[in-house]
Amino acid sequence: MTEPDLLLRAVVPAPLKVTYEALTDPSALRVWLAEHADVDLPGKYEFWGRYTPDGAQPHQRVLHVDERTIRLAWTLDGVETTTQFELAEDEDGTLVTLSQSDLPSFEDVIADKAGARGALQTFWSLAIANLADYLAGRELTPKVDFTSSELRASVVIDAAPDTVFDSMIQPEVFRKWFGANVDIEPYVGGRFAMGGFELDPGGAKFVEFEPGRKASLRFADGETTSWELEGSDGKTRLTMVHSGFDPANPPYPGWAGWLGGIAGLRHYHELPRRRPIWRQVEIAGVPAGMVAIDQ
């Protein structure tokens, strides 16, 4: 395999054999990865459907398979990319390394010129988080529906609304569960800048801000991300909605990033006493963040 553009590592809470089965059993893949899956190794490994970028039909073919490695050619928007899963034993379970080649440039993703390949980085981050939860027997985070223009998701978090809200607007805490640098001014009119104010001096702006209840961010292009929190029995139902975009061109890469963040937020609150099992992400060989995946 050529040098990958994306390298993602996670320790998942299961032995290597069980993890390999989760990667190769079509019924398991239909739970944590895709709407449809058809696997008959060594000749076939296909997944497709509404939860897969460019997923109207399967576009994968097997390049190599053994007891620890699955390497696929995956054609998206007419470009053949390479995807590889590699497994290794770890004292806390199994180390899963996901490699992905032929990603578009960050500039093309931001400019909405990247097509389906622009969603691969965040697609795989969310997928591996869901693989970890599947193996732990935990509820999965909602997947991206790449056929829908409604970007809305709801999860229940085992913490009170004030606690959850505070973790979403305190930069030092946000960085722990989201896995990327962020600067936040927590008030109406305050800035929110993924990557920090040095990279994005203007940032998004809070247009709503009610501690413990809701907040809305408006971006420079007019798009809005809203958080609504509702408490019950010491838990919080967090509903996130992204709106204000061209319905013909939904921002799926960013939405998958928010959903991957929600997975990290759930882990941060629900498993606070467990030792974090870190996922490391590198893009084109450069570390891009660390996100906790707890057992």
TORDONU-369924 format. One record per residue (C-alpha): x, y, z. Coordinates in pm, whole numbers. Layout:
BEGIN
- x:y:z
- X:Y:Z
...
END
This chain:
BEGIN
- x:y:z
- 0:0:0
- 126:349:-82
- 173:604:197
- -177:667:337
- -337:1010:367
- -526:903:679
- -395:680:958
- -631:610:1247
- -550:388:1545
- -786:266:1817
- -772:3:2089
- -1111:-169:2096
- -1233:-378:2393
- -1228:-728:2242
- -976:-1002:2157
- -826:-1003:1810
- -1037:-1297:1689
- -1362:-1132:1801
- -1261:-800:1643
- -1177:-974:1314
- -1521:-1136:1318
- -1683:-794:1367
- -1492:-673:1060
- -1586:-970:842
- -1934:-1083:953
- -2192:-915:725
- -2453:-905:1003
- -2207:-721:1231
- -2105:-478:955
- -2473:-391:905
- -2487:-279:1268
- -2174:-65:1310
- -2070:29:954
- -2318:20:668
- -2679:-41:567
- -2580:-333:344
- -2281:-569:348
- -2178:-879:155
- -1859:-1060:258
- -1718:-1385:123
- -1345:-1377:177
- -1095:-1398:20
- -1291:-1290:-288
- -1556:-1041:-175
- -1584:-760:79
- -1856:-508:-7
- -2055:-249:188
- -2296:14:60
- -2624:193:127
- -2734:523:274
- -2471:528:551
- -2181:497:302
- -2033:778:89
- -2119:723:-279
- -2314:423:-152
- -2582:358:-414
- -2387:46:-519
- -2088:-143:-373
- -1756:-21:-510
- -1500:-228:-319
- -1277:-514:-431
- -1035:-719:-222
- -663:-659:-272
- -526:-867:16
- -661:-1057:315
- -506:-1263:594
- -583:-1330:961
- -491:-976:1064
- -523:-760:752
- -796:-663:506
- -696:-436:216
- -953:-305:-30
- -966:-95:-343
- -1262:140:-298
- -1368:357:-593
- -1550:679:-505
- -1652:941:-761
- -1444:752:-1018
- -1123:766:-809
- -976:437:-685
- -868:468:-323
- -715:208:-91
- -858:118:249
- -682:-113:494
- -771:-261:833
- -480:-405:1030
- -518:-576:1369
- -266:-638:1646
- -301:-780:1995
- -299:-528:2281
- -314:-573:2658
- -648:-386:2662
- -801:-562:2362
- -710:-520:1995
- -528:-237:1825
- -713:-148:1505
- -519:57:1248
- -726:205:965
- -538:343:663
- -699:538:380
- -530:667:65
- -625:927:-197
- -803:1179:21
- -875:1519:-135
- -703:1831:-6
- -840:2011:298
- -897:2317:78
- -1117:2115:-159
- -1317:1975:133
- -1380:2322:275
- -1474:2454:-71
- -1721:2165:-124
- -1518:2041:-421
- -1414:1706:-273
- -1721:1496:-351
- -1774:1170:-164
- -1405:1133:-83
- -1426:1450:126
- -1625:1259:388
- -1381:970:432
- -1179:1111:724
- -1481:1179:944
- -1669:873:810
- -1394:642:934
- -1351:822:1267
- -1721:775:1346
- -1717:417:1214
- -1426:311:1436
- -1592:474:1739
- -1904:270:1661
- -1694:-46:1616
- -1555:7:1968
- -1905:55:2110
- -2040:-245:1919
- -1769:-467:2068
- -1840:-325:2416
- -2215:-391:2382
- -2293:-20:2408
- -2541:197:2220
- -2400:327:1893
- -2385:691:1786
- -2617:771:1491
- -2455:733:1150
- -2461:989:869
- -2740:928:619
- -2573:1034:293
- -2910:1026:114
- -3084:1275:343
- -3068:1654:363
- -3187:1647:727
- -2885:1668:955
- -3032:1591:1296
- -2923:1345:1567
- -3022:1273:1925
- -2841:1075:2195
- -2888:1016:2568
- -2585:1093:2787
- -2544:967:3142
- -2492:1309:3303
- -2706:1607:3402
- -2773:1885:3145
- -2563:2147:3325
- -2267:1909:3332
- -2301:1817:2966
- -2347:2179:2860
- -2042:2294:3054
- -1828:2031:2882
- -1943:2166:2545
- -1847:2528:2611
- -1530:2496:2822
- -1240:2481:2572
- -1011:2269:2790
- -1285:2007:2833
- -1409:2025:2473
- -1058:1942:2350
- -1056:1623:2559
- -1367:1466:2409
- -1360:1614:2057
- -990:1557:1997
- -905:1886:1828
- -801:2232:1937
- -1085:2480:1988
- -1127:2829:2132
- -1465:2929:2277
- -1614:3252:2409
- -1922:3122:2598
- -2184:3394:2554
- -2417:3536:2289
- -2197:3703:2029
- -1895:3506:2145
- -1671:3325:1899
- -1627:2950:1849
- -1323:2854:1641
- -1231:2496:1559
- -852:2495:1536
- -831:2807:1755
- -859:3181:1703
- -514:3198:1543
- -634:2984:1252
- -987:3128:1242
- -992:3475:1403
- -1358:3540:1316
- -1489:3198:1408
- -1854:3105:1427
- -2067:3319:1659
- -2310:3213:1931
- -2654:3348:1835
- -2827:3158:2118
- -2679:3069:2453
- -2886:2939:2746
- -2664:2749:2993
- -2784:2396:3054
- -3055:2420:2785
- -2942:2520:2438
- -2693:2703:2217
- -2669:2787:1848
- -2364:2868:1639
- -2384:3060:1312
- -2097:3025:1067
- -1973:3277:814
- -2156:3102:529
- -2488:3127:715
- -2502:2766:830
- -2612:2700:1188
- -2540:2423:1437
- -2777:2402:1734
- -2755:2203:2058
- -3064:2135:2268
- -3043:1959:2606
- -3331:1805:2798
- -3281:1639:3136
- -3457:1341:3293
- -3354:1115:3586
- -3004:1262:3598
- -2946:1202:3225
- -2949:1433:2925
- -3101:1395:2581
- -2876:1596:2352
- -3022:1686:2014
- -2793:1840:1754
- -2921:1997:1432
- -2725:2149:1142
- -2922:2378:911
- -2897:2672:672
- -2712:2489:392
- -2802:2418:31
- -3025:2107:52
- -2876:1987:-277
- -2527:1986:-123
- -2540:1890:246
- -2210:1930:439
- -2173:1559:516
- -1802:1569:612
- -1860:1826:884
- -2175:1651:1004
- -1987:1321:1038
- -1727:1513:1239
- -1993:1640:1479
- -2134:1288:1520
- -1788:1149:1589
- -1753:1421:1850
- -2083:1318:2009
- -1942:965:2043
- -1645:1111:2231
- -1875:1325:2447
- -2077:1018:2548
- -1763:827:2643
- -1625:1124:2838
- -1932:1141:3063
- -2043:781:3080
- -1709:612:3152
- -1520:869:3362
- -1343:619:3584
- -1209:398:3306
- -864:450:3163
- -898:612:2820
- -806:396:2523
- -680:653:2275
- -749:682:1909
- -475:861:1719
- -543:1029:1388
- -280:1135:1136
- -354:1308:807
- -74:1291:552
- 161:1186:832
- 77:1482:1058
- -93:1413:1395
- -442:1563:1379
- -578:1484:1723
- -646:1230:1990
- -995:1121:2093
- -1072:892:2388
- -1246:563:2313
- -1316:397:2647
- -1386:34:2703
END
